[in-house]
Amino acid sequence: HEGLADLLRIPAFRTLWAVRIGWTLGIQMLLVAVSWQMYELTNDAWSLALIGLVQFVPVLVFTLPAGHVADRLPRRRIIIACLALQALAAAVLAALTLAGRTTPGVLLTASLVLGVARAFQMPAVQAMTPATVPPGLLPRAMAAASMGTQGGVIVGPALGGFLLAVGGMGLVQGAAAALFVGGLAASWWLPGTGGAARQRGPDDGLLSGVRFVRQRPVILGAIALDLFAVLFGGATVLLPIFARDILGGGPQVLGWLRAAPAIGALGMSLWLMKHPPRHHVGRTLLIAVAVFGLSTVVFGLSRSVALSMLALVVNGAADMVSVVIRQSLVQLNTPDEMRGRVSAVSAVFIGASNQLGEFQMGSAAVLLGPVGAVVAGGCVTMMLVGLWPRWFPAISRHGDMQGPPRG
């Protein structure tokens, strides 16, 4: 792809892109193993919900401080430390699995450690991306970064499901640890600076990123819409139940179901690299989230593996449009000395909504059943799209993508 080739000629972007892919492969493989192992041990949807909860809590608690750290310390060092912590967690989990000493408590503890590492890693990685390319290439770079991540999301679950089937849990967890170590090694070639924020300004507190976002209705509306879409429309936590009990499959079906949204996201990111969203941005965002909700409903009602995968592919493609628009709006309108904190706010909204959404969906499945929970969540998402222009009128009126960062 011509656009990607141009971006990969930039050494800093190329290195960060490789690190993100290695980390994504490892974390996706590990999540497949942890969710399947938990369901085998407990046979309980509530236990799957707890995995989401214990990953959400550290994101809620630590991400704003992590954004402040990302504006104060070299972001490369933060990424290296986070990858080292995740590699250690995966290696310990593999050792306990091979020794036959894994329990639900062990899996929850490992999920907590992963949540802490991700809380600090996300703002550092997101804040570093704009520093690797010229401002005019940022929308394409966001699409390319998402493409690399989604490629890892496709390969990771499928590979994790395959390794589960042929070698067991320990093999998947050990392979994830090796990938984290590989990403850690590549991180040494990342830019060493931590952004422009070396001197304290008049608005330099932990909540300065929150105030920055709150004063920009378009950014706030885009972030909040993504939050609620993922909160109510995400069905990832229930995929083990759908794979085994509703679709009659096993670990390999689970791996492909987890990979399906990323297949759609990868295809869409390739399109967006060549045709980045520039005009009618607000309307495009609302349509994408509506399609996300509708495809969630179709997945919940499906009893066919093929139709379920198709629904999830569409789901991932629609989500990618929303992600690229949101990230571009945030980064193009944020000065570098604020990017760690503003990225942290975005991570709290979006990253935490993934884990909180898993907890919400698992809890709803206890009350409504897995099918009822997924269908209801998709319907709520579409309802929110109808209400958003009233709550955030700046979103529906927003036209062209905005220009350079403002100080």
C-alpha positions in Angstrom: 0.0 0.0 0.0 1.5 3.3 -1.2 0.4 5.3 1.8 1.8 2.8 4.3 5.1 2.5 2.4 5.6 6.3 2.6 4.9 6.2 6.4 7.2 3.3 7.0 10.1 5.2 5.4 10.0 7.4 8.6 12.2 5.5 11.1 10.5 6.7 14.3 7.0 5.8 13.0 8.3 2.5 11.7 9.7 1.5 15.1 6.6 2.6 17.0 4.4 0.7 14.5 6.4 -2.5 15.0 6.2 -2.1 18.8 2.4 -1.7 18.7 2.0 -4.8 16.5 4.2 -7.0 18.8 2.4 -5.9 21.9 -1.1 -6.3 20.3 -0.2 -9.9 19.2 0.9 -10.8 22.7 -2.1 -9.2 24.5 -4.7 -10.7 22.2 -3.2 -14.2 22.5 -3.1 -13.8 26.3 -6.7 -12.6 26.5 -7.9 -15.6 24.5 -6.1 -17.9 26.9 -7.3 -16.1 30.0 -10.9 -15.9 29.0 -11.1 -19.5 27.8 -9.2 -20.8 30.9 -11.5 -18.8 33.2 -14.7 -20.2 31.6 -13.3 -23.8 31.7 -12.6 -23.4 35.4 -15.8 -21.7 36.4 -18.4 -22.3 33.6 -19.8 -18.9 34.7 -20.5 -15.7 32.8 -20.0 -13.7 36.0 -16.4 -14.8 36.2 -15.8 -13.5 32.7 -17.4 -10.2 33.7 -14.9 -10.0 36.7 -12.0 -10.2 34.2 -13.3 -7.0 32.6 -13.8 -5.4 36.0 -10.3 -6.0 37.3 -8.8 -4.6 34.1 -11.1 -1.6 34.3 -10.3 -0.5 37.9 -6.6 0.3 37.3 -7.4 2.1 34.0 -9.9 4.3 36.0 -7.4 4.9 38.9 -4.1 5.3 37.1 -4.7 6.6 33.6 -4.9 10.3 34.4 -1.7 10.1 36.5 -0.2 8.1 33.7 -1.0 10.9 31.3 0.8 13.4 33.6 3.8 11.0 33.8 3.8 10.8 30.0 4.2 14.5 29.7 7.0 14.6 32.4 9.2 11.5 31.6 10.6 10.0 28.5 7.7 8.1 26.9 10.1 5.4 25.6 11.0 4.5 29.2 7.4 4.2 30.1 6.6 1.9 27.2 9.7 -0.3 28.1 8.6 -0.6 31.7 5.0 -1.5 30.8 6.1 -4.2 28.3 8.5 -5.6 30.9 5.7 -5.9 33.5 3.4 -7.6 31.0 6.1 -10.0 29.9 6.6 -11.0 33.6 2.9 -11.5 34.2 2.6 -13.7 31.1 5.7 -15.8 32.0 4.5 -16.3 35.6 1.0 -17.3 34.3 2.6 -19.8 31.9 4.7 -21.3 34.7 1.7 -21.7 37.0 -0.4 -23.2 34.2 2.2 -25.8 33.3 2.5 -26.6 37.0 -1.3 -27.1 37.2 -1.7 -24.4 39.9 -3.8 -21.9 38.0 -7.0 -20.8 39.8 -9.6 -18.1 39.1 -7.8 -15.9 41.6 -4.5 -16.3 39.6 -6.3 -15.3 36.4 -7.9 -12.2 38.0 -4.5 -11.2 39.5 -2.8 -11.5 36.1 -5.7 -9.4 34.6 -5.2 -6.7 37.2 -1.4 -6.5 36.4 -2.2 -6.3 32.7 -4.7 -3.5 33.4 -2.1 -1.5 35.4 0.5 -1.8 32.6 -2.0 -0.8 30.0 -3.1 2.2 32.0 0.4 3.7 31.8 1.3 2.4 28.3 -1.7 3.8 26.4 -1.2 7.5 27.0 2.6 7.2 26.3 2.0 5.4 23.0 -0.8 7.6 21.8 1.1 10.8 22.8 4.2 9.6 20.9 2.5 8.9 17.6 2.1 12.6 16.5 5.8 13.2 17.2 6.8 10.6 14.6 5.2 12.2 11.6 4.6 15.7 10.1 1.1 17.1 11.1 -0.2 16.8 7.5 0.3 13.0 7.7 -1.3 12.5 11.1 -4.8 11.2 9.9 -3.0 8.7 7.6 -0.6 7.8 10.4 -3.6 7.2 12.8 -5.2 4.9 10.2 -1.9 3.1 9.6 -1.3 2.7 13.4 -4.8 1.3 13.7 -4.2 -1.0 10.7 -1.1 -2.4 12.4 -3.0 -2.9 15.7 -6.0 -4.5 14.0 -3.7 -6.8 12.0 -2.3 -8.0 15.4 -5.9 -8.3 16.7 -6.7 -10.5 13.7 -3.6 -12.8 13.9 -3.4 -12.8 17.7 -6.7 -14.4 18.6 -6.6 -16.8 15.6 -3.0 -17.9 16.6 -4.0 -18.0 20.2 -6.9 -20.3 19.4 -4.7 -22.5 17.3 -2.0 -22.8 20.0 -4.7 -23.5 22.6 -6.0 -26.4 20.4 -2.6 -27.9 19.7 -0.4 -27.1 22.7 -2.6 -25.9 25.6 -2.7 -22.8 27.7 0.9 -22.7 28.8 2.1 -22.5 25.2 -0.1 -19.5 24.4 1.0 -17.7 27.6 4.6 -18.4 26.9 4.4 -17.2 23.4 2.7 -14.0 24.6 5.6 -13.4 27.0 8.1 -13.8 24.1 6.2 -11.3 22.0 6.2 -8.8 24.9 10.0 -9.2 25.2 10.3 -8.6 21.4 8.4 -5.4 21.7 10.4 -4.4 24.6 13.6 -4.9 22.6 12.3 -2.8 19.7 11.3 0.0 22.1 15.0 0.9 22.7 14.9 2.5 19.1 12.0 4.7 19.9 12.5 8.5 20.2 14.0 9.1 23.7 12.2 12.3 24.5 9.0 12.5 26.4 7.4 15.3 24.5 7.7 19.1 24.9 6.4 19.3 28.4 9.5 19.8 30.5 8.5 23.1 32.2 5.4 23.5 34.3 2.7 25.8 32.9 -0.2 27.6 34.6 -2.5 24.6 33.9 -0.4 21.7 34.7 -2.4 19.6 37.2 -3.6 16.0 36.8 -7.0 17.3 35.7 -5.7 19.8 33.1 -6.4 17.3 30.3 -10.0 16.9 31.5 -10.4 20.7 31.4 -8.9 20.8 28.0 -11.4 18.3 26.6 -14.4 19.8 28.4 -13.8 23.1 26.7 -13.9 21.5 23.2 -17.5 20.2 22.6 -16.6 18.4 19.4 -13.8 16.4 21.0 -15.9 15.7 24.2 -18.9 14.6 22.1 -16.8 12.3 19.9 -15.0 10.7 22.9 -18.3 10.3 24.9 -20.1 8.7 21.9 -17.4 6.1 21.5 -17.5 5.4 25.3 -21.2 4.6 25.3 -21.1 2.7 22.1 -18.4 0.4 23.5 -20.1 0.3 26.9 -23.4 -1.0 25.6 -22.5 -2.5 22.2 -19.4 -4.5 23.0 -19.9 -8.2 23.1 -16.3 -9.4 23.3 -16.6 -10.7 26.9 -19.4 -13.1 25.9 -17.6 -14.6 22.9 -16.6 -17.8 24.8 -20.3 -18.4 25.5 -21.4 -17.7 21.9 -18.5 -19.8 20.5 -19.2 -22.9 22.7 -22.9 -22.8 23.8 -24.7 -21.0 21.0 -22.6 -21.7 17.9 -21.4 -25.1 19.0 -17.7 -24.5 18.5 -14.4 -24.6 20.5 -11.2 -22.6 21.0 -10.6 -22.1 17.2 -14.1 -20.7 16.7 -13.5 -18.4 19.6 -10.3 -17.2 18.1 -11.9 -16.5 14.7 -14.8 -14.7 16.4 -12.4 -12.5 18.3 -10.5 -11.8 15.1 -13.6 -11.0 13.0 -14.0 -7.3 14.2 -10.3 -6.7 13.5 -10.7 -8.1 9.9 -13.3 -5.4 9.3 -11.2 -2.8 11.0 -8.1 -3.7 9.0 -10.0 -3.4 5.7 -11.4 -0.1 6.7 -8.1 1.3 7.9 -6.6 0.4 4.5 -9.3 2.4 2.9 -8.9 5.3 5.3 -5.2 5.5 4.7 -5.9 6.4 1.1 -9.2 8.3 1.8 -8.8 9.8 5.3 -11.9 11.5 6.7 -11.8 15.2 6.0 -15.3 16.4 5.2 -18.7 15.8 6.9 -16.8 14.4 9.8 -19.6 14.6 12.4 -22.2 13.0 10.2 -19.8 10.2 9.3 -19.1 9.6 12.9 -22.8 9.2 13.8 -23.5 6.9 10.9 -20.5 4.7 11.8 -21.7 4.3 15.4 -25.3 3.5 14.2 -23.9 0.7 12.0 -21.9 -0.5 14.9 -25.0 -0.9 17.0 -27.0 -2.6 14.2 -24.3 -5.1 13.5 -24.2 -5.9 17.3 -27.9 -6.8 17.1 -27.4 -9.0 14.1 -24.6 -10.8 15.9 -26.7 -11.4 18.9 -29.5 -12.9 16.9 -27.3 -15.1 14.6 -27.1 -18.9 15.0 -24.6 -19.3 12.1 -20.8 -19.0 12.5 -20.6 -17.4 9.0 -23.3 -14.8 9.8 -21.9 -14.1 13.2 -18.4 -13.4 11.7 -19.9 -11.2 9.0 -21.7 -9.1 11.6 -18.5 -8.8 13.6 -16.5 -7.8 10.5 -19.0 -5.0 9.8 -18.9 -4.1 13.5 -15.1 -3.7 13.4 -15.2 -1.6 10.2 -17.7 0.8 11.6 -15.7 1.1 14.8 -12.6 1.9 12.9 -14.2 4.9 11.2 -15.2 6.2 14.7 -11.7 5.5 16.1 -9.8 7.3 13.3 -12.1 10.4 13.5 -11.9 10.6 17.2 -8.1 10.2 17.4 -7.5 12.6 14.6 -9.7 15.3 16.2 -8.0 14.9 19.5 -4.4 14.9 18.3 -4.7 17.6 15.7 -6.2 20.0 18.3 -3.8 19.2 21.1 -0.3 20.8 21.6 2.5 18.3 22.2 3.0 19.4 25.8 -0.6 18.4 26.6 -0.8 15.2 24.5 0.0 12.8 27.4 -2.8 14.2 29.6 -5.3 14.5 26.8 -4.5 11.1 25.5 -5.0 9.9 29.1 -8.5 11.4 29.2 -9.3 9.6 25.9 -7.9 6.4 27.3 -10.0 6.7 30.4 -13.1 7.2 28.3 -12.4 4.6 25.6 -9.9 2.1 27.2 -11.9 2.0 30.5 -15.2 1.6 28.6 -13.8 -1.6 27.0 -13.3 -3.2 30.4 -16.4 -1.6 32.0 -18.4 -2.7 29.0 -17.2 -6.3 29.5 -18.4 -6.1 33.1 -21.7 -4.5 32.1 -22.3 -7.1 29.3 -21.4 -10.0 31.6 -23.7 -8.7 34.3 -26.5 -8.2 31.8 -26.0 -11.7 30.5 -26.7 -13.0 34.0 -30.1 -11.2 34.0 -31.1 -11.4 30.3 -29.0 -14.3 29.0 -26.2 -13.7 26.5 -28.4 -13.2 23.5 -30.7 -10.7 25.3 -27.7 -8.8 26.6 -26.1 -8.4 23.2 -29.3 -7.4 21.4 -30.3 -4.9 24.1 -26.9 -3.4 24.0 -27.0 -2.9 20.3 -30.4 -1.3 20.5 -29.3 1.1 23.2 -26.3 2.1 21.0 -28.5 3.0 18.1 -30.9 5.0 20.4 -27.9 7.0 21.6 -27.0 8.0 18.1 -30.4 9.5 17.7 -30.1 11.5 20.9 -26.5 12.7 20.3 -27.2 15.6 17.9 -29.5 17.0 20.6 -27.0 16.5 23.4 -23.9 17.5 21.4 -25.2 19.7 18.5 -21.6 20.6 17.6 -21.1 16.9 16.5 -23.8 16.8 13.9 -22.8 20.3 12.6 -19.0 19.5 12.4 -17.8 19.5 8.8 -14.1 19.5 8.0 -11.3 18.0 10.1 -9.6 20.8 12.0 -6.1 22.0 11.4 -2.9 22.4 13.4 -2.6 22.0 17.2 -3.6 24.9 19.3 -1.5 26.1 22.3 
